[in-house]
């Protein structure tokens, strides 16, 4: 009986959530990068007594990617100021995810400079306390930005945090990575696995700028950060290595496991993930 009541309560909560009105209209704001590229973001102003939240998508995706948009909408509904940019990846007003097989001329350093511009954009509007929420490799990029720009007080929530070589691609990519490592930065194009791409085409130096942010690099950044990092991981996420949660916790992260959740927090586990994010922000 207790188990049945629990299930009924769960169904009722999900139904009520679905009946909540969608988040208010987001203003599309724009910055001009040093490379003269127009990068855009959705911006929703919130309550002055709450921190601003910068929500970042995963590798090659956009701010409209399902889990990222749901996080941004939920936080805006809760009264937080939310800025969710789409990294330009060298394309003005980019609206679509990029194909793995395309020629990629963007790199990690340019991405981090773009994140810095968005943080400065928020600060110029009076938002001094900013918290980052990143999905997948987007969380790793926020960690890289925090380290490069020495943002000691920048708190971060990583959802399904993974590095540039997810576990399921690691064995396939090992030989290709050795080939890339032998190429000088100015070498011809390389075609090798990267992140969720089985074949990623880019100049060797630009490829390496992402590839260096694998699991070990993330752990090193965590140990040196000096800032709070919360990581939400699903028990059914097949991409991280088997001991990933333990390594994250040992490096200083506060790990929040969700039983049965996959990398994208599909289904009812999405509500668990959103509850955890709100709980972290309200602590």
N, C-alpha and C positions, 0 to 999 in steps of 0.2 A: 504493500500500500504506500509506504513512504517513498519507494522508488518511483511508483506511478505518479504520485503527487509532484515529485521533483521534475519528472518529464513534462507534466502538464504546466508547471510553473515556467519551465524553460520555453515551451511553445508559446505561452502567453507573452513572455518577455520579448521573444523574437517578433511576434505579431505586432506588439505595441511599437517596437522599434521601427518596423516597416511603415507604420502609420505616421511616424514623426515627419513633419514637413521637411523638404530638402533644404540644405543650407542656402543662405541668402546669396544673391548674385555677387560674383567676384569681379572686381575690376582687373582688367589686364594692364599690367604696368610693364615698362620697358627700360632697359639700360643699353648703352652702346659700349661694347668692349674695346680693348686696346687694338684689337684686330679689325675694328670698324664693323663688327657684326651686331645686329639687333637681337638681343636676348630678351625673352618675355617671361612673365610670371603671373599667376593669379594672386590677388591680394584681397584679403578680407579684414578690415579693421575690427578690433574687439574691445574689451573693457581695459581701462587704463591700469587696473590693479593686477592684471594677469600678464605673464611674460608673453613675448612674441614667439611664435613657433615657425621655424624654417623647415619645410617638409621636402625631402629630396627623393627623387625616383631612382630606380636601379639602372644598370648598364644599358645604354642605348635606348632607354624608354623615355617617356614624357610624363608630365604632371597629370595627364589624364589616365594613366595606367590604373587599373581597378583598385588595388589595395591602397595606392598612394592617394588617389582622389577620395576614397572613403575616409582615410585618416584625416585629410584636410577638411572635408565637409563636417566630420564629427567634431573636430576641435573648434571649428568656426561656430557650430551650433552651441558649443559649451562656453562661448564668449571669449575665446582666445583670438588674438590677432594672428592671422595665418598668412604666410608667404610661401607659395609653392612654385618654384621656378622650373622651367624646362631648360636644362643645359643646352646651349646652342649647338655644340659639337661642330662649330664652323659654319652653321647654316642660319641665316637670318630668319626670324619668326618661325623657327622649326616647330611643326605640329605633329609629326609622325615619328614613330620609332625607326631606327636605321636598320637596314638589313646587314646581317653578319658578312655577307659576301661583297658588300660595297667597298670601295676604296676609302679607307679611313685616314684622314689627314689631321684629325684632332689629337690631343694628348692630355695626359693627366694634369700637367702644370697649367695649361690654359683653363681646364675645368676648375681648378682650385682658385685661380685668379677670378673666375666668374663667380664662384661662391663668395669670395671675399667682397666683390662688388655688391652682391645682394645683401650681405651682412651690413656693409657700410650704408646701403640704401635704407635699411631698417633703422640703423642708428641715427642717420640724419633726420629721421622723423620722430626721434625721441624714444626709441625702443632700446634701452640699454641692457635689459635682461632678455637674452635670446636663447632658446633651447632648440637643438636640432633633432629632427626625427627622420631617419633614413631607412629605406627598404633595400635589402640585399646589398649589392655593391655600393649603392648610394650611401649607406651607413659607413662603409669603408672610406668613401671619398670625404665625408664629413670628418672622420678621424684624421685623414691625411691633411685636410685643411686646418684643423685644430692644431696639429703638430707644426705644420709649416709656418703658420701665422702666430704661433705661440699664444694661443688663446687658452690660458690656464683655467679660466673659470667657466668655460663653455661646456654645459651639460649636454649629453647626447643620449638619445634612445635609438638603438638599432633593432629593427625588426627583420628577422631572418638574415642576420649579418653573415656575409661570406666574402672571401677574398676573390682574387682574379682567377683562381683555378679551383672551381667547385670539385668536390671529391669525385663525382661521377665522370669528370673529364680528365682527372689528374693523370691516370695511366696512359690515356691516349695522347696527352699533351707533352709527356716527359721528353720523348725523343725530339719532337718539334722544338721544344724550348732549348734543348742543347744546340740545335742548329742555329736558332736565333741568337743565342749567347755568343756564338763564334763570329757573328756579323758585326762590323763596326757601325756606329750610329748613323753614318751616312750611306750605308749599304743599300742595295736594291730592295724592292718590296719583299716582305715575308708573308707566307700563308700558313698560319698555325692556329691551333685552338686558343681561345681566350674567353674567360668568363663562361657564358653559356653558348658561345659560338664554337662550333666544331672547326670552322675555317674562318679566320679573321685576317683581312688583308690590310697591311699598313707598312709604312717605312719602319725599319728595324728599331730606330730610336723611339718612335711614337708607340710602337707595340710594347717596348720594354718599359715605358713610363707607367703603363697600367699593370703589366705583368709582374713588376716588382712588389706590388701590393697583394701578395699572397697571404696565406695563413700566418706564417712566421712573422711577416712584417706587421700584420695587425696586432699580434700578441706583443711585439716589441713596442708598438705605439701605445698600447693600453698600459703597459708597465711604466711608461715614461710620462703619461699624460698629466697626472695630478688632478684630473677632473673626473667627476662622476660619470660613469657610463652604465646605462641599463641596456640589457640585451634580451629580447623576447625571441625564443626559439621554439619551433614545433617539433614534437617527438617523431613525426612522420616526414620531416624534411630530409630528403635523400641527398642533398647537395653538400652539406658540411661533412668533414671527417667524423668518424664515430666518437672521438673523444673531445669534440669541439667545445661543448658546454663546460666540461671540466677545465679545459685549458683557458677558456675565457674567464671563468671564476678565479682560477689561480692567478691570473694576470691582473685581477682587481675589478673585473666587471661584475655587476649585479645581474645575475641570470634569472630570467622568469620563464620556465618551461610551460608549454601548453600541450597537454596530452592529445594526440591524434591530429595535430595541426600540421599542414604541409608548408612548403616554402611561401606559398601565397595566401595562407590563412583562409582557405576557402571554407564555405559553409558556416556552420554555427561557431566554429573556432574564431571566426572574424570578430564576433562579439566579445569573446574572451580576450582577444588581443586588444581591442579598443578599450575594454574595461581596465586592462593593465596599464595601457598608456595614460588614461585619465587618472588612475590611481597614483602613478609615478608623478604626474604633474601636480597633483593636489597634496602631495605629502608635505 
